[in-house]
Amino acid sequence: MKTKIFRIQGKFVMGENLKPFTKELKALKEEDIYERLYSEFGSKHHIGRYQVKIEKIEEISAEDVQDPVVKALLR
């Protein structure tokens, strides 16, 4: 199976504020993105799934990737 690249936009709770975020991740299917994103935010920011609000997930092409880590993985 070929991996796809997704751009995720949303907001998460940091203190008393909602902070916007945009992330780019690789996955086989869109459903995998949810688990990976919640896991990453829980690990880095110590917040629960209910504190992350995903507003938009879109599949993007390799040419549209802006994240340097994801770009390096494409080589």
Secondary structure by P-SEA (a helix, b strand, c coil): cbbbbbbbbbccccccbbbbbbbbbbcccaaaaaaaaaaaaaaacccccccccccbbbbbcccccccaaaaaaac
